[in-house]
Amino acid sequence: MEVKTESPGDPNDRNGNVHKNTDLTLPHDFINNFASNNTTRKKIKKILIKRIPILSWLPEYNCDCAVGDLVAGITVGLTVIPQALAYSSVAGLPPQYGLYTSFLGCFVYIFLGSCKDVAMGPTAILALLVHQVTEGKGPEYAILLCLLSGIVQLLMGVLGLGFLIDFISGPVSSGFTSAAALIIVSSQIKDLLGIRASGANFLDIWEGVVKDIGNTKVWDCVLGIACLVVLLLLRIISTVGTPETGVPKWRTALRLIGISRNAILVIVCGAIGYYFTTLGETPFKVIGYVPEGFPAIQPPRFTYTYNNTHENFLDMVTNLRSGIIIVPLLGLLEDIAVCKAFANGRPVDATQELLAIGLCNVANSFVQGFPGSGALARSAVNNSSGVKTTLGGLYTGVIVITALFFFTPYFQYIPKATLAAIIIAAAIFMVEIRVIQPMWRAKKSDLALALITFVTCLVTRLEYGISTGVVLNIIFILYQAARPKITIETMKSTQGADYLLVTPDRCLIFPSADYVRNLVIKQSMRQKIPVVIDCSHIYGADYTAATVIESLTKDFKTRQQPLFFYNLKSSVSSVFVGLNLDYFLVYYNEDELDDMLKKWTEICDKI
């Protein structure tokens, strides 16, 4: 039976019979489309893994990771509860708002966070900023600030503006952090002494403390100092060793006790407060009623009414002033500091962290939270507890929710002096005294910048202080760009000809172009010898610089004095050549210099 074969590209005949085709070729369009689609899929997959980091580690998640995350998550959960209650006081808010800030962000960060060690939640610095920006106007302002901060961070992430934190230099950051730490400590002195004192900045707080110091409550003071001593001792104990170093079990147990010091102290002092309450009255102040249960899930309020004064959304945003920008930036700064501390040399994706903490803050605003970020102290606990992935935040969030549902009735017995001691014990180590000596040895102007930022933050508001530091830092950078260091030497070529070597140490752009030109002309007129500008360190130039070079070459041509450019990079040369410069002479070795000197002599003879 004869079988009729179909076209070479069709493996089936009209009857459905399959035929072997040894010369089967796919159309080029199909191949190109398949390759194009495959490339597109790879790009999409790469973007998804980059922007949703959970997709990269979840397929490889195992029991070891689960155990590590469980232990770390529980440990951080026990740490965040007392800190959240304490930071609410720093933010000028009732204690429950710290707890509201401590759970939903942990859940969001699981999916978007790029650093396993980051412990999302309230931080001391952001709490202080919230207090200063909102001026104690109430939770409505703090919650709205949380939403706006998250939106700003998301926009910065989408627009790739994470580089903005690079303008907050090390000295500015050190000055700001140290000042914030002192303000935080000062704000807790009133609770440590059991007195009344108000104020947002350092001077106002201490003025209030001095005025009411005569009303110090003995038992608050005794309890607060005792708690502070215990916390500092337990902090020392927490450094005795880690499980990986092979230390004895009793030392590991001591270390765990040291890590959990805040939770242990709150439980013990809360029990003491409860005991005295059953007797009738406590001899020290306690934090009082804390609402039980989950917060209402709702958007922030966009209007505010207080003392018969009604404010709309625009009024509220206006009252928040620069805090809408400063709070998101410093939140990012804290988070990036944590990421870098535990990155082990790996690069940190600031854009991804902006997206992560931005969405965390937006989510927190719907459960009545105030702005939060990655907390360095809790992140250190997270790391030392053996966290494996960001899933550790799940257990931290569950513990906070459990506390909201079952333990809030007992929080009211916690002494205020205990929470004050917890904050002070953490904040005093934020004062960066250790950087003073290295800054003095390395560059005294950096130390001056740190001190200016430090003092400004103390005497004014924090956002004004750090803004001042950033502006001064930019001015220093611009001044250095406008006044590059220039070395001038008299040299000899290989054939013994003298020439003046001028070496700028950085790029030639519009702020510095005239300065370099004037200096070159001044030096060249003193010595009527050829001038060589060493361009080895000039890695960039602009149109203004090109016009200045054009003027410079014409001036040298008029005076019939040789001017050469040594080792000019092609990218810079193209900027200069774009103006069709006359007598623009470039060389790259000493032999070429000798040839150029000869040619120049010939040119001058013809003029």
Solvent accessible surface area in square Angstrom, and as a share of the most:
residue,aa,sasa,rsa
1,M,231,1.03
2,E,152,0.68
3,V,76,0.44
4,K,162,0.69
5,T,101,0.59
6,E,55,0.25
7,S,67,0.43
8,P,94,0.59
9,G,52,0.50
10,D,65,0.34
11,P,60,0.38
12,N,65,0.33
13,D,14,0.07
14,R,217,0.79
15,N,130,0.67
16,G,51,0.49
17,N,73,0.38
18,V,120,0.69
19,H,43,0.19
20,K,184,0.78
21,N,45,0.23
22,T,122,0.71
23,D,100,0.52
24,L,95,0.47
25,T,105,0.61
26,L,102,0.51
27,P,88,0.56
28,H,148,0.66
29,D,105,0.54
30,F,110,0.46
31,I,80,0.40
32,N,93,0.48
33,N,88,0.45
34,F,118,0.49
35,A,52,0.41
36,S,64,0.41
37,N,74,0.38
38,N,55,0.28
39,T,66,0.38
40,T,66,0.38
41,R,135,0.49
42,K,128,0.54
43,K,123,0.52
44,I,92,0.47
45,K,130,0.55
46,K,149,0.63
47,I,104,0.53
48,L,81,0.40
49,I,61,0.31
50,K,106,0.45
51,R,67,0.25
52,I,57,0.29
53,P,15,0.10
54,I,15,0.08
55,L,77,0.39
56,S,57,0.37
57,W,44,0.15
58,L,88,0.44
59,P,109,0.68
60,E,136,0.61
61,Y,54,0.21
62,N,79,0.40
63,C,107,0.64
64,D,108,0.56
65,C,27,0.16
66,A,34,0.27
67,V,92,0.53
68,G,10,0.09
69,D,0,0.00
70,L,75,0.37
71,V,71,0.41
72,A,0,0.00
73,G,0,0.00
74,I,72,0.37
75,T,16,0.09
76,V,4,0.02
77,G,0,0.00
78,L,72,0.36
79,T,7,0.04
80,V,1,0.01
81,I,19,0.10
82,P,3,0.02
83,Q,8,0.03
84,A,0,0.00
85,L,2,0.01
86,A,0,0.00
87,Y,14,0.05
88,S,0,0.00
89,S,46,0.30
90,V,5,0.03
91,A,1,0.01
92,G,38,0.37
93,L,15,0.08
94,P,57,0.36
95,P,24,0.15
96,Q,20,0.09
97,Y,27,0.10
98,G,0,0.00
99,L,0,0.00
100,Y,13,0.05
101,T,1,0.00
102,S,0,0.00
103,F,1,0.00
104,L,45,0.22
105,G,2,0.02
106,C,7,0.04
107,F,44,0.18
108,V,26,0.15
109,Y,5,0.02
110,I,7,0.04
111,F,108,0.45
112,L,30,0.15
113,G,2,0.02
114,S,54,0.35
115,C,14,0.09
116,K,72,0.31
117,D,2,0.01
118,V,10,0.06
119,A,8,0.06
120,M,5,0.02
121,G,2,0.02
122,P,0,0.00
123,T,4,0.02
124,A,11,0.09
125,I,10,0.05
126,L,1,0.01
127,A,0,0.00
128,L,2,0.01
129,L,0,0.00
130,V,0,0.00
131,H,45,0.20
132,Q,0,0.00
133,V,2,0.01
134,T,5,0.03
135,E,87,0.39
136,G,44,0.43
137,K,63,0.27
138,G,16,0.15
139,P,31,0.20
140,E,38,0.17
141,Y,1,0.00
142,A,0,0.00
143,I,17,0.09
144,L,0,0.00
145,L,0,0.00
146,C,0,0.00
147,L,16,0.08
148,L,22,0.11
149,S,1,0.00
150,G,0,0.00
151,I,70,0.36
152,V,26,0.15
153,Q,1,0.01
154,L,45,0.22
155,L,100,0.50
156,M,12,0.05
157,G,3,0.03
158,V,112,0.65
159,L,121,0.60
160,G,36,0.35
161,L,52,0.26
162,G,4,0.04
163,F,106,0.44
164,L,60,0.30
165,I,12,0.06
166,D,106,0.55
167,F,81,0.34
168,I,18,0.09
169,S,27,0.17
170,G,47,0.45
171,P,18,0.12
172,V,0,0.00
173,S,27,0.17
174,S,12,0.08
175,G,3,0.03
176,F,3,0.01
177,T,23,0.13
178,S,9,0.06
179,A,0,0.00
180,A,0,0.00
181,A,0,0.00
182,L,57,0.29
183,I,0,0.00
184,I,0,0.00
185,V,24,0.14
186,S,3,0.02
187,S,18,0.12
188,Q,2,0.01
189,I,27,0.14
190,K,54,0.23
191,D,19,0.10
192,L,15,0.08
193,L,27,0.14
194,G,0,0.00
195,I,8,0.04
196,R,195,0.71
197,A,17,0.13
198,S,94,0.61
199,G,28,0.27
200,A,29,0.23
201,N,25,0.13
202,F,49,0.21
203,L,99,0.49
204,D,63,0.32
205,I,8,0.04
206,W,91,0.32
207,E,93,0.42
208,G,15,0.15
209,V,3,0.02
210,V,102,0.58
211,K,156,0.66
212,D,24,0.13
213,I,87,0.44
214,G,74,0.71
215,N,86,0.44
216,T,46,0.27
217,K,92,0.39
218,V,106,0.61
219,W,151,0.53
220,D,2,0.01
221,C,28,0.17
222,V,76,0.44
223,L,27,0.13
224,G,0,0.00
225,I,88,0.45
226,A,47,0.37
227,C,4,0.02
228,L,33,0.17
229,V,76,0.44
230,V,60,0.35
231,L,1,0.01
232,L,56,0.28
233,L,101,0.50
234,L,24,0.12
235,R,83,0.30
236,I,117,0.59
237,I,51,0.26
238,S,19,0.12
239,T,107,0.62
240,V,41,0.23
241,G,14,0.13
242,T,45,0.26
243,P,73,0.46
244,E,144,0.64
245,T,91,0.53
246,G,69,0.67
247,V,35,0.20
248,P,67,0.42
249,K,181,0.77
250,W,160,0.56
251,R,79,0.29
252,T,27,0.16
253,A,49,0.38
254,L,60,0.30
255,R,8,0.03
256,L,85,0.42
257,I,74,0.38
258,G,0,0.00
259,I,14,0.07
260,S,23,0.15
261,R,47,0.17
262,N,16,0.08
263,A,10,0.08
264,I,64,0.33
265,L,15,0.07
266,V,12,0.07
267,I,121,0.62
268,V,76,0.44
269,C,4,0.02
270,G,11,0.10
271,A,60,0.47
272,I,66,0.33
273,G,0,0.00
274,Y,109,0.42
275,Y,126,0.48
276,F,63,0.26
277,T,55,0.32
278,T,85,0.49
279,L,115,0.57
280,G,61,0.59
281,E,146,0.65
282,T,29,0.17
283,P,49,0.31
284,F,14,0.06
285,K,68,0.29
286,V,41,0.24
287,I,26,0.13
288,G,24,0.23
289,Y,164,0.63
290,V,3,0.01
291,P,38,0.24
292,E,109,0.49
293,G,12,0.12
294,F,75,0.31
295,P,8,0.05
296,A,53,0.41
297,I,125,0.64
298,Q,82,0.36
299,P,76,0.48
300,P,7,0.04
301,R,118,0.43
302,F,87,0.36
303,T,57,0.33
304,Y,16,0.06
305,T,81,0.47
306,Y,131,0.50
307,N,114,0.58
308,N,160,0.82
309,T,73,0.43
310,H,120,0.54
311,E,27,0.12
312,N,74,0.38
313,F,85,0.35
314,L,127,0.63
315,D,56,0.29
316,M,0,0.00
317,V,37,0.21
318,T,88,0.51
319,N,41,0.21
320,L,1,0.00
321,R,95,0.35
322,S,46,0.30
323,G,0,0.00
324,I,26,0.13
325,I,92,0.47
326,I,19,0.10
327,V,1,0.01
328,P,0,0.00
329,L,28,0.14
330,L,2,0.01
331,G,1,0.01
332,L,0,0.00
333,L,33,0.16
334,E,34,0.15
335,D,0,0.00
336,I,6,0.03
337,A,50,0.39
338,V,1,0.00
339,C,4,0.02
340,K,133,0.56
341,A,63,0.49
342,F,34,0.14
343,A,10,0.08
344,N,132,0.68
345,G,82,0.79
346,R,142,0.52
347,P,132,0.83
348,V,43,0.24
349,D,45,0.23
350,A,24,0.19
351,T,30,0.17
352,Q,1,0.00
353,E,0,0.00
354,L,0,0.00
355,L,33,0.16
356,A,0,0.00
357,I,0,0.00
358,G,0,0.00
359,L,71,0.35
360,C,0,0.00
361,N,2,0.01
362,V,26,0.15
363,A,19,0.15
364,N,1,0.00
365,S,1,0.00
366,F,72,0.30
367,V,4,0.02
368,Q,31,0.14
369,G,0,0.00
370,F,1,0.00
371,P,1,0.00
372,G,1,0.01
373,S,0,0.00
374,G,0,0.00
375,A,8,0.06
376,L,101,0.50
377,A,57,0.44
378,R,1,0.00
379,S,0,0.00
380,A,45,0.35
381,V,23,0.13
382,N,10,0.05
383,N,59,0.30
384,S,43,0.28
385,S,22,0.14
386,G,24,0.24
387,V,5,0.03
388,K,98,0.41
389,T,12,0.07
390,T,10,0.06
391,L,35,0.17
392,G,2,0.02
393,G,17,0.17
394,L,66,0.33
395,Y,53,0.20
396,T,5,0.03
397,G,0,0.00
398,V,73,0.42
399,I,35,0.18
400,V,0,0.00
401,I,38,0.19
402,T,49,0.29
403,A,2,0.01
404,L,0,0.00
405,F,87,0.36
406,F,136,0.57
407,F,98,0.41
408,T,0,0.00
409,P,50,0.31
410,Y,131,0.50
411,F,19,0.08
412,Q,55,0.24
413,Y,39,0.15
414,I,3,0.02
415,P,0,0.00
416,K,71,0.30
417,A,0,0.00
418,T,0,0.00
419,L,8,0.04
420,A,0,0.00
421,A,0,0.00
422,I,4,0.02
423,I,2,0.01
424,I,8,0.04
425,A,10,0.08
426,A,32,0.25
427,A,1,0.00
428,I,65,0.33
429,F,93,0.39
430,M,47,0.21
431,V,32,0.18
432,E,37,0.17
433,I,120,0.61
434,R,169,0.62
435,V,36,0.21
436,I,82,0.42
437,Q,103,0.46
438,P,74,0.47
439,M,24,0.11
440,W,135,0.47
441,R,179,0.65
442,A,89,0.69
443,K,91,0.39
444,K,111,0.47
445,S,47,0.30
446,D,46,0.24
447,L,17,0.08
448,A,46,0.35
449,L,1,0.00
450,A,9,0.07
451,L,90,0.45
452,I,74,0.37
453,T,0,0.00
454,F,47,0.20
455,V,80,0.46
456,T,26,0.15
457,C,0,0.00
458,L,20,0.10
459,V,68,0.39
460,T,49,0.28
461,R,34,0.12
462,L,0,0.00
463,E,2,0.01
464,Y,97,0.37
465,G,0,0.00
466,I,4,0.02
467,S,42,0.27
468,T,48,0.28
469,G,0,0.00
470,V,29,0.17
471,V,83,0.47
472,L,44,0.22
473,N,17,0.08
474,I,59,0.30
475,I,88,0.45
476,F,72,0.30
477,I,88,0.44
478,L,101,0.50
479,Y,140,0.53
480,Q,68,0.30
481,A,21,0.16
482,A,20,0.15
483,R,109,0.40
484,P,4,0.02
485,K,145,0.61
486,I,28,0.14
487,T,61,0.35
488,I,52,0.26
489,E,79,0.36
490,T,77,0.45
491,M,73,0.32
492,K,135,0.57
493,S,9,0.06
494,T,91,0.53
495,Q,123,0.55
496,G,44,0.42
497,A,37,0.29
498,D,58,0.30
499,Y,7,0.03
500,L,2,0.01
501,L,26,0.13
502,V,0,0.00
503,T,23,0.13
504,P,1,0.01
505,D,56,0.29
506,R,67,0.24
507,C,19,0.11
508,L,7,0.04
509,I,47,0.24
510,F,131,0.54
511,P,40,0.25
512,S,0,0.00
513,A,1,0.01
514,D,81,0.42
515,Y,72,0.27
516,V,5,0.03
517,R,62,0.22
518,N,83,0.42
519,L,39,0.19
520,V,0,0.00
521,I,27,0.14
522,K,109,0.46
523,Q,30,0.13
524,S,0,0.00
525,M,103,0.46
526,R,157,0.57
527,Q,66,0.29
528,K,142,0.60
529,I,38,0.19
530,P,23,0.14
531,V,1,0.00
532,V,0,0.00
533,I,5,0.03
534,D,20,0.10
535,C,1,0.00
536,S,36,0.23
537,H,97,0.43
538,I,2,0.01
539,Y,145,0.55
540,G,21,0.20
541,A,22,0.17
542,D,38,0.20
543,Y,151,0.58
544,T,55,0.32
545,A,0,0.00
546,A,1,0.00
547,T,43,0.25
548,V,14,0.08
549,I,5,0.02
550,E,47,0.21
551,S,43,0.28
552,L,2,0.01
553,T,5,0.03
554,K,111,0.47
555,D,43,0.22
556,F,1,0.00
557,K,68,0.29
558,T,112,0.65
559,R,68,0.25
560,Q,90,0.40
561,Q,8,0.03
562,P,18,0.11
563,L,4,0.02
564,F,0,0.00
565,F,1,0.01
566,Y,62,0.24
567,N,56,0.28
568,L,2,0.01
569,K,82,0.35
570,S,94,0.61
571,S,72,0.47
572,V,1,0.00
573,S,23,0.15
574,S,70,0.45
575,V,48,0.28
576,F,1,0.01
577,V,80,0.46
578,G,57,0.55
579,L,47,0.24
580,N,129,0.66
581,L,22,0.11
582,D,84,0.43
583,Y,62,0.24
584,F,33,0.14
585,L,34,0.17
586,V,38,0.22
587,Y,5,0.02
588,Y,110,0.42
589,N,73,0.38
590,E,72,0.32
591,D,97,0.50
592,E,64,0.28
593,L,0,0.00
594,D,7,0.04
595,D,72,0.37
596,M,24,0.11
597,L,23,0.11
598,K,110,0.47
599,K,117,0.50
600,W,9,0.03
601,T,78,0.45
602,E,102,0.46
603,I,50,0.26
604,C,22,0.13
605,D,112,0.58
606,K,176,0.75
607,I,104,0.53
